Every structure is written in C-alpha cells, then in structure tokens.
Amino acid sequence: MSLRKKIVALGTTGLAVAGLSLAATATPLAPAPSASAATAPTCITTVAHSGFKDTVTVTNECSSTYRVKAIFAHGYDGTCTTLRPGYHYTSGTGAFGKFDRMDLC
C-alpha cells in the first residue's frame, strides 16, 4: 500500500472513531414540551390581522373570566392575559409570525 493510501485510510479511521466518540458524549436533545395547554372555548373569539407583523384581536364573549394566550407559529407567543366577559385585547408577534390559536393559561 502506498504512503498516500495509508494516510487516507488512517485519516478516515480517525474521523470514524472521532465521530463515534462525539456521538457517545453528545448531550441528548430535550424532549419537546407536552401539548397540555387547553384550547380556548369558542366563546373566546379572535380576529387575525395579517401583515408583516401579525396581530390578533381577542374578545371574551363568555359569561366567565378566562386567562388566555395567543399562540403564533414562527413567532413569539403572546403573554397570558385575563379577559373578563365583554373585554377584548390585541396581541402581536414579530416579523413573519402567523396567528395559530388561542390557549388557556
């Protein structure tokens, strides 16, 4: 075997061993958070306003007070907000976020 072939073979073996040792010591990814948040009832109405920065206007048409949170895909979620019956608020996200759903907090 020529010297060049020996160097290539040694380098390939070294990379394989290094890859195995990295795989053995790599920190596993954290599990995805569980989808335990309940979706808001239908009496919590939403009107989404699409644009560069999406916003959503949320109205509580229920007879009870609820704590709700706007969930945006590809953007920051809204904060938990207390909505008394008949009240509304507007929540928004950064660029490229799209309104997904309302969850209870």
N, C-alpha and C positions, 0 to 999 in steps of 0.2 A: 504494500500500500504506500502510495507517495505521501510525502510530508504534508502536502496541501490537503489530501483526503483525510489524513489523521487529524489535522487541526479542525476541519469542518465537522468530522464525526465527534470530536471531543467537545466542540462548541455546542453542537446540537444536544448531546447528552447533558451537558451542563445546564442548558436552558430548560430541558425537561425536568431535571432534578430541582432547579430553582422554582419552576412553575408548581411542582408538587409541594414544595415546602411552603410556598406562598398560599396555596390552596388550603393546606393543613392549618396555617396560622391565621388565616383571614377571619375577621370578625363577621359573623353571620348578620344578615340584614335583619332589622327589627321587623316583627310581624306587622302587617297592616292593621290600622285601628279597626275595631269592630264597628259595624254599622248599627249601633244600638240606639241612635237618636231617632225618635219617632217623628214622622212627618206631621206637619201641622194639619189640623182639621180643615175641612172645606169651607168653613165659615171665616177662615183667615184668607182673605182674597189678596191677590197680587196682580200688579200691572207692571210688566217689564218694559223698560225703555232702552232699546238697543242703540249703540253708537260706539265711538272709540272707547268710552268708559261706560259700561252697562250700569244702570240703576234699576231699582225695583221699588215701587210704592206698595206698602203693605197696609191693609185695613183689617181691623178686628170687627167683624160683623156678628160675632158670637155674643152670648149673654154672659160669658165668663171672661176673666182676665187670663191672658196667656203670656208666657215668655217665649219669644220666637227668635230665630236666627236665619238670615238669608244665606244660602249656600250657592257659591259661584263656582263654575267649572273654569279652570285655568286662571284663577284669581284668588284674592284674599276673601275669606268669608266675612260676613257681617258680624257684629257683636250681638250678644243676647240682649234683647230689648223687651221690656214689659209693655204690653199693649192692653189697655183697658177697653171695654166694649165701646165701639164707636170711634176709637182713636186710630190714627194712621201715622206712619213714618216712612222715610225714604232711606234706602241703604244702597251703597255703591261699591264698586271694586276698581282695581287698577286697570290699566290698558289690557285689552284682549280677553278679559274675564267675561263670561256669559252666565246669566242667571240660570240656576239649575232647579232649586226647590226651596221650600221653607221647612225648617225643622223646629221642633220644640226644644227648649233648653232644659 
